[in-house]
Amino acid sequence: MRNILLVLGGIFAIALPAAAQNPHADYIAFLYTGEVLPGQEASFKELVSKIVTTVENESGTIAYKWSMRPDGKTFDVVEIYQDSQAVQAHIKDVVGKYGEEIGKNWKPVKFVVYGNPDADTKKALERLHPEYETPFAGFIR
């Protein structure tokens, strides 16, 4: 639980409205929670490794960190993107390459979006039934 609070603190520090410090920044952050399907633990770990390697090459991805909860089946992914275009590129990249495998390895539990994605990005995220947080204060260094 402490790790999740630290991760969330990092999200808030980065994803709150960039306009307070830089009017051109439009960071978008996600907290994605999923659950590994029974019997898929080994293939899950292998798939995550492939996904992380792919995402490392996305120029608009600022942070991408996976954490496993103590139950060994519930995980969180903290994701921070430069802007809506970076989010859309990420979706196209990961879902295009791994979408079918993802559905066989885990199920989504919760998806929270921090920041202000554009309408096209919101449409691309619809299938995850996101909860949108409204930024109201903060800064980015």
Secondary structure, DSSP 4 states (H G I P E B T S, - for coil): -HHHHHHHHHHHHHHS-GGGT-TT---EEEEEEEEEPTT-HHHHHHHHHHHHHHHTT-TTEEEEEEEE-TTSSEEEEEEEESSHHHHHHHHHHHHHHHHHHHHHHEEEEEEEEES---HHHHHHHGGG-PEEE---S----
